[in-house]
Amino acid sequence: MVEQQRRLRTEIPGPRSNELHARKQAAVAAGVGTTLPVYIERAGGGIAMDVDGNQLIDFGSGIAVTSVGNAAPRVVSSVQAQVSDFTHTCFTITPYEEYVAVAEKLNELTPGDHEKRSVLLNSGAEAVENAVKIARAATGRASIVAFDHAYHGRTNLTMALTAKSMPYKHRFGPFASEIYRVPMAYPFRWPTGPENCADEAFATFTSQVHAQIGESNTAAVIIEPIQGEGGFIVPAPGFLRMVAQWCAANDILLIADEIQSGFCRTGDWFACEFEGIVPDIVTTAKGIAGGLPLAAVTGRADVMDAVHAGGLGGTYGGNPVACAAALAAIETMAVEDLCGAAKHIESIMLPRLRTLAEKYGVIGDVRGRGAMLAIELVADVGSREPNPDLTSAISAACHREGLITLTAGTFNNVLRFLPPLVIGEALVQEGMDIMESAFAATA
Ligand SMILES: *Cc1c(COP(=O)(O)O)cnc(C)c1O
């Protein structure tokens, strides 16, 4: 594995990264952005090493993907073995055991002990698309309810579900129909204060569905149990439970999009578990396979099996190499107790973030769970005016010091932290030191 040590040999980005970036600009479509133009050569644990020999601390995990670490040993050997056995048959032509084994694991690990079925796909957006297809087929209803600040992907249907225009939807319409948006129980920005947030958001949600769609036309409600790209918004306590109960009472399916929050990220296998929610359908991707492209929809057997044979699938969905990676990643999470590791990361980072927030009034909110933590930056103490300029300045200062940080949020004013769950404690502390220095120098 790459030595678990931050090391800066050149400026960030260094000369070889700059050369590669010039090639990228000339060869890759301009719409494909770059957060930090540092080109990676090797990575593992909590470190990413670039082509100039710099070693950066990773607080991003490639957006919550490499939770088991990059090139995780079990994933590497499992993938190597699979790649030399066979690489593809198309599961819907001639099947193989690895796909079935991943489905069995998902059925076992997702919330609820009812009978379940799974379908495997290639990306998170594709999983969300299929969850909607399944919900419509199972209910015979068309309408889907999504929330403010939601992110569900970049395909046409998932752009319709995603809330934020720039950069995800801008100029890409028209979007799919029968998608309705309701307010999110966002405690920090709830107009009447966080203590009223859950009840009032729930009341608005039910009255809007009733008045604007009609319960009997509503197939499903889709929600991220902790919103990802929207800014790591943790719904006000109790909100998810009320939504789940109301869905059940109205025969509306609850789809939990656990693509970012799943697989030990929040300290549980799935973020729904914290509030004891049992969704009808769960979408997963990102952390599932240690970096190989894989996604899934898992749901109640009666719901999933409502779709006719041939209605679900795709050429690559559940590719055997990706499945081998997923089996190894899931084994790693269980054997190495990565849910416990996420809680341990929280116990180091959260107090330090809170201390930082006491010192700098521009940190308006500290939130998240496990190794899915964030701070929201505002103009001044007590203000809720977003501070996107400071957010990008702090992030850039961290990058220059060799700490990979990501931003998020509808208003581009959230710094989010998603370290690999296998990161060592010393690197977490050092990353936090860098962040503190960035605030000292910038805020
Ligand atoms: C990333 C993400 C998606 C989309 O996944 P892709 O693999 O990028 O298509 C959907 N939902 C959530 C919550 C996500 O974080």
The ligand as an ORCA input file, in Angstrom:
! r2SCAN-3c Opt
* xyz 0 1
  C     -24.058     10.001     -6.643
  C     -25.487      9.853     -6.375
  C     -26.391      9.399     -7.354
  C     -25.970      9.128     -8.778
  O     -25.002      8.111     -8.846
  P     -24.108      7.970    -10.179
  O     -23.378      6.679     -9.961
  O     -23.217      9.151    -10.203
  O     -25.038      7.928    -11.320
  C     -27.712      9.235     -6.989
  N     -28.135      9.484     -5.740
  C     -27.301      9.907     -4.770
  C     -27.823     10.140     -3.409
  C     -25.955     10.123     -5.058
  O     -25.139     10.591     -4.105
*
